[in-house]
Amino acid sequence: MGDFTTWKPDDAARLIAVPGERDDKYSRGVLGVITGSDRYPGAAVLGVEAALRTGVGMVRYLGGERVSTLVLQRRPEAVTAEGRVQAWLVGSGMDHDGRDDQTVALSTAAMTQALPTVLDGGALDLHEGATGPVVITPHYGELARVLDVAKERIVADPATWARTAADELGVTVLLKGHATYVVGGGLALVASSAPTWLATAGAGDALAGILGALVATHTDEIAADPAVLAKLAATASVVHGLAAMRASRGGPLTVLDLAHEVSGTIAGLLASS
């Protein structure tokens, strides 16, 4: 792991925002979400579910009618109308070369708002037009596409390529894998708390939702210190991995099982800190 610092549960616990008596749904953070597609609608459902269970005042989901309906069926507390947000999550469940006109318009508008943004899946290329701090969350294949290198090179040395991507793209990078490498704001962190059963469809969508919620609850801190974005990314990986451990109990899991365990995982982190 070279000069990467291991990010542990104790570190993650310090990055959980606990609401106070005077907080309301707005002061707790509003996460804007532009994810999913007609081809992959479940990505939006999983990301919204995970974000809400991580702890955020509101999730504002913007998307097509079919996906919005599915999100509301699962999480009726989600808001599907435009309005102010403190951070954005964009791209889970999208094809980078097949975004529809509505998605393009919504994503373009979000990128101009100078807000902290999590770019996942089919929106990794949007970092070029972003006016606020960005963290991208690729897996090996996605990072290979963004950097135009062979995937095998990423697989052989993910830590080096996470650092290369952060330097070349000018963003914070969370490179997903059994060990998750995070580089940004002068920090190089690694987190590895997930069971191998987590290699399953939808896991990355849940991770993006967790990270989006953490970012939305720390916007002031991110503005003051760019390194906070890397710490939040590593914290999201820890929460994601520990929730997967709770859901797995040594066996297979579904991503909704994982999302269900996020709240308890956070409670456990706070209790032990």
C-alpha positions in Angstrom: 0.0 0.0 0.0 3.1 2.2 0.0 2.4 5.6 1.6 -1.3 5.1 1.8 -2.7 5.6 5.3 -5.3 3.0 6.5 -8.6 4.6 7.3 -10.1 2.8 10.3 -13.6 2.7 11.9 -12.4 5.2 14.6 -11.4 7.6 11.9 -14.7 7.2 10.2 -16.7 7.8 13.4 -15.3 11.3 13.6 -16.7 12.1 10.1 -20.3 11.3 11.0 -22.5 14.4 11.4 -24.9 14.0 14.4 -27.9 16.4 14.3 -28.4 18.8 17.2 -31.6 20.0 18.8 -31.8 23.1 16.6 -31.3 21.3 13.3 -34.0 20.8 10.7 -34.2 18.9 7.5 -32.4 21.7 5.6 -29.6 22.3 8.1 -28.9 18.6 8.2 -28.1 18.6 4.5 -30.1 18.2 1.3 -28.6 15.8 -1.3 -29.6 16.2 -4.9 -29.6 12.9 -6.8 -29.5 12.5 -10.6 -29.1 8.7 -11.1 -30.6 5.7 -12.7 -32.1 5.3 -16.2 -34.8 3.3 -17.9 -32.2 0.6 -18.5 -30.9 0.6 -14.9 -33.6 2.1 -12.7 -32.6 0.1 -9.6 -29.4 2.1 -9.3 -31.5 5.2 -8.3 -33.5 3.2 -5.8 -30.4 1.7 -4.1 -28.6 5.0 -4.0 -31.5 6.9 -2.5 -32.1 4.1 0.0 -28.5 4.1 1.2 -28.3 7.9 1.4 -31.4 8.2 3.5 -30.1 5.5 5.9 -26.8 7.3 6.2 -28.3 10.4 7.7 -29.3 13.4 5.6 -32.2 15.9 6.1 -33.6 15.3 2.6 -32.9 13.5 -0.6 -34.1 15.4 -3.7 -34.4 13.0 -6.6 -34.5 14.3 -10.2 -35.1 12.0 -13.1 -37.6 10.4 -15.5 -41.1 9.5 -14.5 -40.6 5.8 -14.4 -37.5 5.9 -12.2 -39.0 8.6 -10.0 -42.0 6.4 -9.4 -39.8 3.4 -8.4 -37.9 5.6 -6.0 -41.0 6.9 -4.4 -42.5 3.4 -4.1 -39.5 2.4 -2.1 -38.8 5.7 -0.2 -41.9 7.9 -0.2 -40.0 10.5 1.9 -37.8 11.3 -1.1 -38.7 14.6 -2.8 -39.0 14.6 -6.6 -39.2 18.4 -7.2 -36.4 20.8 -7.9 -35.1 23.0 -5.2 -32.0 23.9 -3.3 -29.5 21.3 -2.4 -26.1 21.3 -0.6 -24.4 18.5 -2.7 -25.0 16.4 -5.7 -24.8 12.7 -6.6 -24.8 12.1 -10.3 -24.3 9.1 -12.6 -25.1 5.8 -11.0 -27.0 3.5 -13.4 -26.3 5.6 -16.5 -24.5 4.8 -19.7 -21.8 7.5 -20.3 -22.5 7.5 -24.0 -26.3 7.2 -23.8 -27.6 9.9 -21.4 -31.0 11.2 -22.5 -31.7 14.9 -23.1 -33.4 15.3 -19.7 -30.5 13.8 -17.9 -28.0 15.9 -19.8 -29.9 19.1 -18.9 -30.2 18.2 -15.2 -26.6 17.1 -14.9 -25.3 20.2 -16.8 -27.2 22.5 -14.5 -26.0 20.7 -11.4 -22.4 21.0 -12.5 -22.7 24.8 -12.7 -23.8 25.3 -9.1 -20.3 25.1 -7.6 -21.5 22.5 -5.0 -19.6 19.4 -3.8 -20.4 16.6 -6.2 -20.1 12.8 -6.3 -19.7 11.5 -9.8 -20.4 7.8 -10.3 -21.0 5.3 -13.1 -21.9 7.0 -16.4 -21.1 10.6 -15.3 -17.4 10.3 -14.5 -16.6 12.5 -17.6 -18.7 15.4 -16.2 -15.8 16.4 -13.9 -14.5 18.5 -16.8 -17.5 20.9 -16.5 -17.8 20.9 -12.7 -17.4 24.2 -10.9 -17.3 22.7 -7.4 -15.2 20.1 -5.6 -15.6 16.6 -7.2 -15.1 13.1 -6.0 -15.3 10.3 -8.6 -16.1 6.7 -7.7 -14.9 4.4 -10.5 -14.3 0.7 -10.5 -11.2 -0.5 -12.3 -12.9 -0.7 -15.8 -14.4 2.7 -15.5 -11.1 4.3 -14.4 -9.4 2.6 -17.3 -12.0 4.1 -19.7 -11.6 7.6 -18.2 -7.8 7.5 -18.4 -7.7 5.6 -21.7 -5.5 2.8 -20.4 -5.8 -1.0 -20.3 -7.9 -2.3 -17.4 -5.2 -4.8 -16.6 -2.8 -2.0 -15.7 -5.3 -0.7 -13.2 -5.8 -4.2 -11.7 -2.1 -4.7 -11.4 -1.5 -1.5 -9.4 -4.7 0.2 -8.2 -3.0 2.4 -5.6 -0.7 4.0 -8.2 -3.5 4.5 -10.7 -5.8 6.2 -8.1 -3.0 8.7 -7.4 -2.4 9.2 -11.1 -6.1 9.8 -11.8 -6.3 12.4 -9.0 -3.3 14.2 -10.3 -4.4 14.1 -14.0 -8.1 14.9 -13.5 -7.8 17.3 -10.6 -10.4 15.6 -8.5 -10.6 13.3 -5.5 -10.6 9.7 -6.5 -12.3 6.8 -4.7 -11.2 3.7 -6.6 -13.4 0.8 -5.7 -12.2 -2.7 -5.0 -11.7 -5.1 -2.2 -9.3 -2.5 -0.9 -10.6 1.0 -1.7 -8.0 3.6 -2.5 -8.8 7.3 -2.0 -6.6 10.1 -3.2 -7.3 13.9 -3.0 -6.6 17.0 -1.0 -3.0 15.9 -0.3 -4.2 12.7 1.3 -3.8 9.0 0.2 -6.1 6.7 2.2 -7.0 3.0 1.9 -10.0 1.2 3.5 -10.6 -2.5 3.5 -13.5 -3.6 5.7 -15.8 -5.4 3.2 -16.4 -9.1 2.8 -15.7 -10.7 -0.6 -19.5 -11.4 -0.9 -19.8 -7.6 -1.6 -18.7 -8.2 -5.2 -22.3 -8.0 -6.4 -24.4 -5.8 -8.7 -25.6 -2.6 -7.1 -22.9 -2.4 -4.4 -21.4 0.6 -6.0 -24.8 2.4 -6.2 -25.2 2.0 -2.4 -21.6 3.3 -1.8 -22.4 6.4 -3.9 -25.5 7.0 -1.9 -23.6 6.7 1.4 -20.9 9.1 0.2 -23.4 11.5 -1.2 -25.1 11.8 2.1 -21.8 12.3 4.0 -20.9 15.0 1.5 -24.2 16.8 1.9 -23.8 16.9 5.7 -20.3 18.4 5.5 -20.4 21.1 2.8 -19.0 23.8 5.0 -16.1 21.7 6.1 -15.3 20.8 2.5 -15.3 24.4 1.5 -12.8 25.2 4.3 -10.5 22.2 3.7 -10.4 20.2 0.4 -8.9 17.2 2.3 -12.2 16.6 4.0 -13.6 15.2 0.7 -11.1 12.4 0.7 -11.8 11.7 4.4 -15.5 11.5 3.7 -14.8 9.2 0.7 -12.8 6.8 2.9 -15.5 7.0 5.6 -18.1 6.0 3.1 -16.0 3.0 2.2 -15.7 2.0 5.8 -19.4 2.4 6.5 -20.2 0.5 3.3 -17.9 -2.4 4.1 -19.0 -2.7 7.8 -22.7 -2.6 6.7 -21.9 -5.4 4.2 -20.3 -7.4 7.0 -23.4 -7.0 9.1 -25.7 -8.0 6.2 -23.5 -11.0 5.2 -23.0 -12.7 8.5 -20.5 -14.9 6.6 -22.8 -15.6 3.7 -24.3 -14.0 0.6 -26.0 -10.6 0.8 -28.2 -8.4 -1.3 -27.6 -4.7 -1.6 -30.9 -3.8 0.1 -29.7 -6.0 3.0 -26.6 -3.8 3.1 -28.5 -0.6 3.0 -30.7 -1.8 5.8 -27.6 -2.2 8.0 -26.2 1.2 7.3 -28.1 3.0 10.2 -27.0 0.3 12.7 -23.4 0.5 11.4 -23.3 4.2 12.0 -24.9 3.9 15.4 -22.2 1.3 16.3 -19.4 3.6 15.1 -20.7 6.5 17.1 -21.1 4.4 20.2 -17.5 3.2 20.1 -16.0 6.5 19.4 
